[in-house]
Amino acid sequence: MKAYLSVDVDGSPIAQARHLAVSFLSTVRDTHDIPVTDSTVEIVQLIVSELVTNARKYAPGPALLELHVTGSTLRIELWDSNPLPPSVKAPDPGRIGQHGLEIVTALAQSITIEATPPGKRIVATVVLAKA
């Protein structure tokens, strides 16, 4: 089961991405009988928000968000047009902003970043239900 959202520089893609995540996970829970807790939905919304926010902020062109469930694992993929990988900044309690990758890394089971022409793909996985 998959869901897609094209993210461009106009409109409100962050809110759209969050709504897509909620709708998709509701379908997964209700139609495919995979347990998805409310806290997992909130975690996925936060991960999606951070990835889409960074794509809008740092990538010069459109991006594509894909949500994909295999078994009890959700794969969140974001393709954008910026070839530079994001980097985690050194801890600084006084820093405002630029914590997106730290947040995604803390919440996801795994995260990978790979170069893909013309930019990159970031993949975060989240376990929806214990197998």
Disulfide bonds with the S-S distance in Angstrom:
none
